[in-house]
Each structure stands twice: as C-alpha cells, then as structure tokens.
Amino acid sequence: MPPGSGGGRKLKPRDPLTTKTGKRRLGPLNLVQLEDMLVKEARAKNKSKIQNRIRMLKKRLTTKQKVNIIT
C-alpha cells in the first residue's frame, strides 16, 4: 500500500532527540545533560556510550581553549 493510504503503522510526531527505535541521541546534548544521563543509566553498554561522548566533548572543549589562548 502506498504511504498515507490508511494501512500499516500509525505515524506519531518524530522527536529529533530519539532514534526511530526510541533510543536517546547523544549528539546534541551538553556535558551537564550527559553527566545527568550517566547517573541515571543502569545498562553498562549505554553507560560506555555516554562516557565516550563526554570524553569527546571534553577533548573538544580543551582544544578550543588552547586555540583561544594562542590567538
């Protein structure tokens, strides 16, 4: 059936912070939000993803500070 013909799944408004499977996107979150998620998260796999994202953001922040000091 073509989309919009009435058959199939019901469409719900898409949240840009979640994937289509309902998992949380980590990209647009800042350090405070990520650290809060890390405290609440119980699953080790998700914790490691959050920790990796925090590490990336901290590295990015320190390189920006070094560039600002040099210029």
C-alpha positions as CSV (number, residue, x, y, z in Angstrom):
1,M,0.0,0.0,0.0
2,P,1.3,3.5,-0.7
3,P,2.1,5.7,2.3
4,G,-0.9,7.6,3.7
5,S,-3.5,5.2,2.3
6,G,-4.6,4.1,5.8
7,G,-2.9,0.8,6.1
8,G,0.1,0.0,8.2
9,R,1.6,1.7,11.2
10,K,0.2,4.8,12.8
11,L,2.6,7.8,12.4
12,K,3.5,9.7,15.5
13,P,5.3,13.0,15.7
14,R,9.1,12.5,15.5
15,D,11.3,13.7,18.3
16,P,14.6,14.8,17.0
17,L,16.4,13.6,20.2
18,T,15.3,10.0,19.8
19,T,16.0,7.4,17.1
20,K,13.2,5.5,15.4
21,T,13.7,2.7,17.8
22,G,13.2,5.0,20.8
23,K,16.9,5.3,21.9
24,R,18.2,8.7,23.0
25,R,20.5,10.6,20.7
26,L,23.7,11.8,22.4
27,G,24.9,14.2,19.8
28,P,23.0,17.4,20.7
29,L,23.3,17.1,24.4
30,N,25.8,19.2,26.5
31,L,28.1,18.0,29.3
32,V,25.6,18.6,32.1
33,Q,22.9,16.7,30.4
34,L,25.2,13.8,29.6
35,E,26.5,13.6,33.1
36,D,22.9,13.5,34.4
37,M,22.1,10.7,32.0
38,L,25.2,8.8,33.1
39,V,24.0,8.8,36.7
40,K,20.5,7.6,35.8
41,E,21.6,4.9,33.3
42,A,21.9,1.3,34.6
43,R,23.0,-0.6,31.4
44,A,26.7,-0.9,31.0
45,K,26.6,-0.6,27.2
46,N,24.8,2.6,27.3
47,K,27.0,4.0,30.1
48,S,30.1,3.4,28.0
49,K,28.5,5.2,25.0
50,I,27.7,8.2,27.3
51,Q,31.2,8.2,28.8
52,N,32.7,8.1,25.3
53,R,30.6,11.1,24.3
54,I,31.6,13.0,27.4
55,R,35.2,12.3,26.7
56,M,34.8,13.6,23.2
57,L,33.1,16.8,24.3
58,K,35.8,17.5,27.0
59,K,38.5,17.0,24.4
60,R,36.8,19.3,22.0
61,L,36.4,22.0,24.8
62,T,40.1,21.8,25.8
63,T,41.3,22.2,22.2
64,K,39.0,25.2,21.7
65,Q,40.5,26.8,24.8
66,K,44.0,26.1,23.6
67,V,43.2,27.8,20.2
68,N,41.7,30.8,22.0
69,I,44.8,31.2,24.2
70,I,47.2,31.1,21.2
71,T,45.2,33.6,19.1
